Each structure stands twice: as C-alpha cells, then as structure tokens.
C-alpha cells in the first residue's frame, strides 16, 4: 500500500507561483498521477509528510506538440494538484538540497 502513495505523488513543483502560494496561503503544488482523485492525493500527502490536508484542487494539463525538424512528437499529458494544509503545518520540500 505504501508503494501506491509514492506513485500518486510524482514530484513537487517549484515555480514562482507555487512559491508564492506556499508563503502566503500555505498551499503546495505537486505533479500527480493523471488517474489519481482528490481523496487519494490527500491521503498520500498526509501519510508521506505527516500533515493534515484541508483541501485539494486539481488541474489537468494537455501535453504540447513539439517538432524536431520534420519529425513531430507529443509530450505526455499530466495532472497538477494544489494542496492546502491546516493552519500551522508545513512541508519541508527543500530538505535534501
């Protein structure tokens, strides 16, 4: 069961917007499995980081078409989750850096 949690949460997203959300609203952004629902995402975050999740918002992103000369390829579709934590709790994402 623990291995499934690691498949749901793929990686944290480090962007200017996600950093601002983290500082101002205690929200964290993650790239998640495209088939995961909000309940699975909240459960995985709570178990992996030991925090209480208040809400989860998800966004589906379509992969872009890329060209290399005359050959065209397509990036994979992916899903983003923005997780709001309970007041006073945080996740240390820069731990191993």
N, C-alpha and C positions, 0 to 999 in steps of 0.2 A: 504494500500500500504506500509506503514511503517513497518508492521509486516513481509512482504516478505523480506525486506532488512536484517532483523535480522536472517532470515532463510538461506540466501545466505552466509553470513559470519558466520562461526561457532565458530572459536576461533583463536587468533593469535598463531603463532608457535615460541617458544623460544628455539633455538638451537644455537650452536656456529657459524654455517654458516649463519643463519639468522641474528644474531647479527653483524657479520662482514659485511654483505650486507647492513644492516641498517646504520652502521657507515661510510662505505666507499662510497657506491653508492646511498644512500637514497632510499633503497628498503626494503619493509616489506613483510613478509611471513604470510599467513593465510591458515587455513584449511577451505575449502568452500564446499558448496553443490555440489554433483557429477553431477547434471544436470544443473548447472549454466554455462552460457557462459561468455566471457570476458567483453561484454558490461554490463551485469547485475552486475558483480563483480565490475567494475569500478564505476558504478552508486551507488552501495551500499556503497562503501568506501567513495566516495565524499559526499554523504548525511549524513552518520553516523559520520564522523570525520571532515567534513568541509574543505577538502583539494582538490587540483587539481591532478588528476591522469594522468600521461603521457603515461604509457603503462602497460599492464598486460600480464604475462606469466603464463601458467597453466601446471600442470603435473598430470597425473592420476597414482594412486598407487594401486596395487593389494593387497588385504588382504592376510596375511600369514596363512598357515595351522598350527594349534597348537594342541599338544597332551597332554592329561592328563591321564596317564596310558594307558589303551586300548581304550579310547574314543578320537576321533578326532573332532576338531571343526575348524571353519574358521573365521578369523577376517574380518570385513567389508572392502570393497573397499572404498577409499577416494580420494579426489582431493585437490591439493595444488595450491595456487595462489601466485605469487611473483609480487607485485605491486610497480611500480616506480612512485615516486611523483615528482612534479615540483620542480625546484631548490628553496631552501629557505623555503620549507614547511616540516613539520614533524608531526608524530603522537606520542602522549604520551601513550605508551602501559603499562607503569608501574604505572599508575595513582592511582589505588586502592590498591597497595601493600604496 
